[in-house]
Amino acid sequence: MMSSSNVMIDAGKKSSSQRTRLHKDMFIFPCRLRLILRIFVIIQIAFAIMCLYKTTTFSFYENDKSIINTSGHNEKVRNVRQFTPTGIGTTGTPLPLDRTTGTPLPLCPEVPPGLIGKVKIDFANYEMVQVEKTYPSLQNGGRYKPTKCTSRHRVAIIIPYRNRKGHLIQLMNNLHKILQRQQLDYGIYVVEVAALSEFNRALSLNIGFTEASREYDYQCFIFHDVDLIPENDQNMYSCPKGPRHMSVAVDKLKYKLPYSTIFGGVVAMTKEDFQNVNGFSNKFFGWGGEDDDMFKRLNNTHLNITRYKSKIARYRMLSHKKDSSVNNERFYLLRHTNDTWRTDGLNSLTYRHFKTERHRLFTYILADIDPSHPAYYTDRLKIVQESLQKMREDFNKTRAMESKGDNSTRLNSTSSEHLTKDKKHNKKQRI
């Protein structure tokens, strides 16, 4: 039999082992808890970093799919903003209400009463903030509508833009005064395509038309170069019955129309006419050609250009360096406009929408494209082949002309020889 002392020793050992186990368990539990907490904190930090990356990288796309293909042009309207309380007119368009009586405002006069004709252009260099303070009646996004009557025209002014901030400020400072005196319901959209590709004026205008159409029920669109300022407020920025060429007389061109088929600078078109011609071509990268292409589109759809008289449709062109990025493909593209205008334009427009910023004076839209996309790609090999073919034809024509010239000189020489012989023969006979 075991002594009592041995039993007590065994009991002490058991109790000490239980204590050590208990101490170990008590130590392991907080370690595990700390490990779990650390893992949880690491997961939270990783999740926060992912969210931050997502918001900074994809915040520009919160209102759009990353790629906008405008062949589905009539998709759901987005970014719709109500500017004032509205009623519904007989045509289904919203009519502004009188704030005091709550009744729809009457239509504005057909001829705005506040027009002054020739205006004095302000060429001073201002900061954007200074110009914004002079137009307290503007709503964000460069939006305006008359407060005492219902405008007869809902107009979007689309301005293609790249690296012309000074010009843009001067245009905004002078243009808003004229548009407000003309009692228009208007919005100004400044469109920039990211600088990874060459400047494409026509493509920017197509994007501006698309984005503005999604925001508001505009009736017509005025496509406006940033360096042209109107000199007369009777040059109406209203909706025309047919396509209107507005910049008829420009000071840098001695206030004369360069050629009768010109349709560039500042032009106005109704929404229906612009859609009928499938917008501008998307392939004119660099300077020149897109306005002549548009004239061909108008001609193919039997739309006639209208113009105001040169004493009214006058513009001052702001000085700038001549654009060196000339479009060397423009002649090839213009030769094929009649074959491509139905498939090259609004229905092939594909772009990535980066952001829309609403400033007091205008709405700024930044987009990007893939220049290698089929909508913008031009087959350079065909251009080279066509130019070589033209060179061959010109060479053959010159050779044919030279051969004709040689034959005529030979005939002339033989005839002169015969004449001299005849003269000698006649002289001999006289002698």
C-alpha positions in Angstrom: 0.0 0.0 0.0 1.2 3.5 -0.8 1.9 5.8 2.1 0.0 9.0 2.6 3.0 11.0 1.7 3.3 9.4 -1.7 -0.4 10.0 -2.3 0.0 13.6 -1.4 3.0 13.9 -3.8 1.0 12.3 -6.6 -1.9 14.6 -5.9 0.5 17.6 -5.9 1.9 16.5 -9.3 -1.5 16.1 -10.8 -2.6 19.5 -9.5 0.6 21.1 -10.7 0.1 19.5 -14.2 -3.5 20.7 -14.3 -2.3 24.2 -13.3 0.4 24.2 -16.1 -2.2 23.0 -18.6 -4.6 25.7 -17.4 -1.8 28.3 -17.7 -1.0 27.1 -21.2 -4.6 27.2 -22.2 -4.9 30.7 -20.7 -1.8 31.8 -22.7 -2.8 30.1 -26.0 -6.3 31.7 -26.0 -5.2 35.3 -26.0 -2.5 34.5 -28.6 -5.1 33.0 -30.9 -7.4 35.9 -30.2 -4.6 38.3 -31.1 -3.8 36.4 -34.3 -7.5 36.4 -35.3 -7.7 40.2 -34.6 -4.5 40.8 -36.6 -5.9 38.8 -39.5 -9.2 40.7 -39.3 -7.4 44.0 -39.2 -5.2 43.0 -42.2 -8.4 42.0 -44.1 -10.0 45.3 -43.2 -6.9 47.3 -44.4 -6.8 45.3 -47.7 -10.5 45.9 -48.2 -10.1 49.6 -47.5 -7.1 49.8 -50.0 -9.2 48.0 -52.7 -12.1 50.4 -52.1 -9.9 53.4 -52.2 -8.3 52.1 -55.5 -11.7 51.5 -56.9 -13.0 54.9 -56.1 -10.0 56.8 -57.4 -9.7 54.7 -60.5 -13.3 54.1 -61.5 -15.1 57.2 -60.0 -15.2 58.6 -63.6 -17.3 55.7 -64.7 -20.0 55.8 -61.9 -22.6 57.0 -64.3 -21.6 55.0 -67.4 -20.4 51.7 -68.6 -16.7 51.8 -69.3 -17.3 51.6 -73.0 -20.1 53.6 -74.6 -21.2 52.3 -78.0 -23.6 54.9 -79.4 -25.2 52.5 -82.0 -27.7 52.1 -79.2 -28.2 55.8 -79.2 -31.6 56.0 -77.6 -30.7 54.1 -74.4 -31.9 55.2 -70.9 -31.3 58.9 -70.2 -28.8 59.6 -67.4 -27.8 62.7 -65.5 -31.2 64.3 -66.0 -31.4 67.5 -64.0 -34.5 69.7 -63.4 -33.5 73.3 -63.5 -36.8 74.9 -62.4 -40.2 73.7 -61.5 -41.9 72.7 -64.7 -45.3 72.0 -66.2 -46.1 70.0 -69.3 -47.0 71.7 -72.5 -49.2 70.5 -75.3 -46.1 69.0 -77.2 -45.0 67.1 -74.1 -42.0 69.4 -73.5 -41.6 71.0 -70.0 -42.7 74.6 -69.7 -41.3 76.9 -67.0 -43.7 78.1 -64.4 -44.2 81.6 -63.1 -42.9 81.6 -59.5 -45.6 83.9 -58.2 -48.7 82.5 -60.0 -47.6 79.0 -60.7 -48.9 79.2 -64.3 -46.8 78.4 -67.4 -44.9 81.4 -68.8 -45.8 82.8 -72.2 -43.6 82.2 -75.2 -40.7 84.6 -75.7 -41.1 87.0 -78.7 -39.9 85.7 -82.1 -37.5 88.6 -82.3 -35.8 89.1 -78.9 -36.3 92.8 -77.8 -32.9 93.2 -76.2 -30.7 92.8 -79.3 -28.3 95.6 -80.0 -26.7 94.5 -83.3 -22.9 95.1 -83.4 -21.3 94.3 -80.1 -18.0 95.4 -78.5 -15.8 92.4 -77.9 -13.9 92.2 -74.6 -10.4 90.9 -75.3 -9.1 91.4 -71.8 -7.4 88.5 -70.1 -9.4 87.3 -67.1 -9.3 84.4 -64.8 -12.1 81.9 -65.0 -13.3 82.9 -61.5 -13.6 86.6 -62.5 -15.8 85.7 -65.5 -18.0 83.4 -63.4 -18.9 86.2 -61.1 -20.2 88.3 -64.0 -22.9 85.7 -64.7 -24.9 85.1 -61.5 -28.0 84.0 -63.5 -26.2 80.9 -64.9 -26.8 77.5 -63.4 -23.9 75.0 -63.1 -23.0 73.4 -66.4 -23.3 76.7 -68.4 -27.1 76.3 -68.4 -29.5 79.2 -68.8 -33.2 79.8 -69.6 -35.2 83.0 -69.5 -37.1 83.7 -66.3 -39.9 85.8 -67.7 -40.9 83.8 -70.8 -40.6 80.3 -72.3 -37.8 80.1 -74.8 -38.7 79.0 -78.3 -35.4 77.2 -78.8 -33.5 74.6 -76.8 -29.9 74.8 -78.0 -26.7 73.0 -77.1 -23.4 74.7 -78.0 -20.7 72.0 -78.5 -17.0 73.3 -78.3 -14.1 70.9 -79.2 -11.2 71.7 -77.0 -7.5 71.0 -76.4 -4.9 73.3 -74.7 -6.8 76.6 -75.4 -7.8 77.8 -71.9 -7.2 81.5 -72.7 -9.4 81.3 -75.8 -12.1 79.4 -73.8 -12.3 82.1 -71.1 -12.5 84.9 -73.7 -15.2 83.0 -75.6 -17.3 82.4 -72.4 -16.9 86.0 -71.4 -18.4 87.3 -74.7 -20.7 84.5 -75.8 -23.0 84.2 -72.7 -24.1 87.9 -73.0 -25.3 87.3 -76.6 -27.0 84.0 -75.9 -28.9 85.5 -72.9 -30.1 88.5 -74.9 -31.4 86.1 -77.6 -33.6 84.5 -74.9 -32.4 80.9 -75.5 -32.8 77.8 -73.3 -29.2 76.7 -73.8 -26.3 74.8 -72.4 -22.6 74.9 -73.3 -20.5 71.7 -73.5 -16.7 71.7 -73.8 -15.5 68.4 -75.0 -11.9 67.1 -74.8 -10.6 63.8 -76.1 -7.6 62.6 -74.0 -4.2 63.6 -75.6 -3.0 60.1 -76.3 -4.2 60.6 -79.9 -4.1 63.5 -82.4 -6.7 66.2 -82.1 -9.9 65.1 -83.8 -12.4 68.0 -84.0 -15.2 66.0 -85.6 -15.0 63.1 -83.2 -15.2 65.6 -80.2 -18.3 67.1 -81.7 -19.9 63.7 -82.1 -19.2 62.9 -78.4 -20.5 66.3 -77.4 -23.8 65.7 -79.3 -24.2 62.3 -77.7 -23.5 63.4 -74.1 -25.7 66.6 -74.4 -28.6 64.6 -75.9 -28.6 62.3 -72.9 -28.9 65.2 -70.5 -31.6 67.3 -72.0 -34.2 67.5 -74.8 -32.2 69.9 -77.0 -33.8 70.7 -80.4 -30.7 71.8 -82.2 -26.9 71.9 -81.8 -24.3 74.6 -82.6 -20.8 73.3 -83.3 -18.5 76.1 -82.3 -14.7 76.5 -82.6 -13.1 77.9 -79.4 -11.3 80.7 -81.2 -14.2 82.4 -82.9 -16.2 85.2 -81.2 -19.4 86.7 -82.7 -19.5 90.4 -83.5 -23.2 90.8 -83.9 -26.0 89.5 -81.6 -28.5 89.5 -84.5 -26.5 86.4 -85.7 -29.1 84.1 -84.0 -28.0 81.0 -82.2 -31.5 79.7 -82.5 -32.7 76.5 -84.2 -32.5 76.8 -88.0 -34.9 75.3 -90.5 -32.0 73.8 -92.4 -28.2 73.5 -91.8 -26.8 77.0 -91.2 -23.3 78.1 -91.7 -22.9 80.9 -89.1 -19.2 82.1 -89.4 -19.6 83.6 -92.9 -17.3 86.6 -92.5 -14.1 86.1 -90.4 -11.6 88.9 -89.9 -8.6 86.7 -90.6 -10.2 85.9 -94.0 -10.8 89.6 -94.7 -14.5 89.1 -93.9 -15.0 87.1 -97.2 -16.3 83.6 -97.7 -13.3 81.5 -98.8 -15.4 79.2 -101.0 -19.1 78.5 -101.5 -19.1 74.9 -100.1 -17.4 75.8 -96.8 -19.3 74.5 -93.7 -16.9 74.9 -90.8 -16.0 77.2 -87.9 -19.5 77.7 -86.4 -22.4 75.7 -87.8 -25.9 75.0 -86.6 -28.1 71.9 -87.2 -31.3 70.5 -85.9 -31.1 67.2 -84.0 -32.9 65.4 -86.8 -30.7 66.7 -89.6 -27.5 65.8 -87.7 -28.8 62.3 -87.2 -29.9 62.0 -90.8 -26.3 62.7 -92.0 -24.9 60.3 -89.4 -23.0 63.1 -87.6 -19.4 63.9 -88.5 -16.9 61.4 -89.7 -14.8 59.9 -86.9 -11.6 59.4 -89.0 -10.2 63.0 -89.5 -7.3 63.1 -87.1 -5.3 66.3 -87.3 -6.2 69.5 -89.1 -8.5 69.9 -92.0 -11.1 68.0 -94.1 -13.9 67.2 -91.7 -16.0 70.3 -92.7 -15.7 69.4 -96.4 -16.8 65.9 -95.5 -19.9 67.3 -93.7 -20.8 69.3 -96.8 -20.7 66.1 -98.8 -23.0 64.4 -96.3 -25.4 67.3 -96.5 -25.4 67.2 -100.3 -26.0 63.4 -100.2 -29.1 63.9 -98.0 -30.3 66.9 -100.1 -30.0 69.4 -97.3 -29.2 72.9 -98.4 -27.0 75.3 -96.4 -28.3 78.7 -95.4 -26.3 81.8 -94.3 -27.0 85.2 -92.9 -25.6 88.2 -94.7 -21.9 88.9 -94.1 -22.6 92.1 -92.2 -24.4 90.0 -89.5 -22.6 86.7 -89.5 -19.3 88.2 -88.6 -16.6 86.8 -86.3 -13.3 87.7 -84.8 -10.7 84.9 -84.7 -8.4 84.8 -81.7 -4.7 84.7 -82.5 -2.9 81.4 -82.1 -0.1 79.4 -83.5 -0.8 77.6 -86.7 -1.6 73.9 -86.1 1.2 71.8 -87.4 -0.6 68.4 -87.2 -2.1 68.5 -90.7 -4.2 65.5 -91.7 -2.3 63.9 -94.6 -5.1 61.4 -95.1 -7.9 64.0 -95.6 -7.8 63.9 -99.4 -8.2 60.1 -99.5 -11.0 60.2 -96.9 -12.8 63.0 -98.9 -12.6 61.0 -102.1 -14.5 58.1 -100.4 -17.1 60.1 -98.4 -19.9 59.1 -100.7 -19.1 55.4 -100.0 -18.5 55.6 -96.2 -20.8 58.3 -94.7 -23.6 55.8 -93.9 -21.2 53.7 -91.7 -18.7 56.3 -90.4 -20.3 58.6 -87.9 -22.7 58.5 -85.0 -23.5 54.8 -85.6 -19.8 53.8 -85.3 -18.8 56.1 -82.5 -17.1 54.2 -79.6 -15.4 56.0 -76.7 -14.6 55.8 -73.0 -16.2 58.4 -70.8 -13.9 59.6 -68.1 -15.7 62.4 -66.4 -18.3 65.2 -66.6 -17.6 68.4 -64.6 -20.2 71.1 -64.2 -18.6 74.5 -64.0 -20.5 77.7 -63.8 -19.8 78.7 -67.4 -19.9 75.3 -69.1 -20.1 71.5 -68.8 -16.7 69.9 -69.3 -16.6 66.4 -70.8 -13.4 64.3 -70.9 -13.4 61.1 -73.0 -10.8 58.7 -74.5 -10.7 56.5 -77.5 -8.7 53.6 -78.9 -7.1 55.0 -82.2 -6.7 51.4 -83.5 -10.4 50.7 -83.2 -12.0 49.9 -86.6 -14.3 53.0 -86.2 -11.1 55.2 -86.4 -8.7 53.1 -88.4 -7.8 54.1 -91.9 -6.0 51.6 -94.2 -2.7 53.4 -95.0 -1.9 50.7 -97.6 -4.9 51.7 -99.6 -3.9 55.3 -99.4 -0.4 54.5 -100.8 -1.8 52.2 -103.5 -4.3 54.9 -104.6 -1.6 57.6 -104.6 0.7 55.4 -106.7 -2.2 54.7 -109.1 -2.8 58.4 -109.4 0.9 59.1 -110.0 0.9 56.4 -112.8 -2.2 58.0 -114.4 -0.7 61.5 -114.3 2.6 60.1 -115.7 0.8 58.4 -118.6 -1.2 61.6 -119.3 2.0 63.7 -119.5 3.6 61.1 -121.8 0.6 61.1 -124.0 0.6 64.9 -124.1 4.4 64.9 -124.9 3.9 62.4 -127.7 1.1 64.5 -129.2 3.4 67.5 -128.9 6.2 65.7 -130.7 3.9 64.6 -133.5 2.6 68.1 -134.0 6.1 69.5 -134.1 7.2 66.9 -136.6 4.1 67.7 -138.8 4.9 71.4 -138.5 8.6 70.8 -139.5 7.7 68.7 -142.5 5.1 71.2 -143.6 7.6 74.0 -143.3 10.1 72.0 -145.3 7.6 71.5 -148.1 6.8 75.2 -148.1 10.4 76.2 -148.4 10.8 73.7 -151.3 7.8 75.0 -153.0 9.1 78.6 -152.7 12.4 77.6 -154.2 10.7 75.8 -157.0 8.5 78.8 -157.7 11.6 81.1 -157.8 13.3 78.8 -160.3 10.3 78.9 -162.5 10.2 82.7 -162.4 13.8 82.9 -163.3 
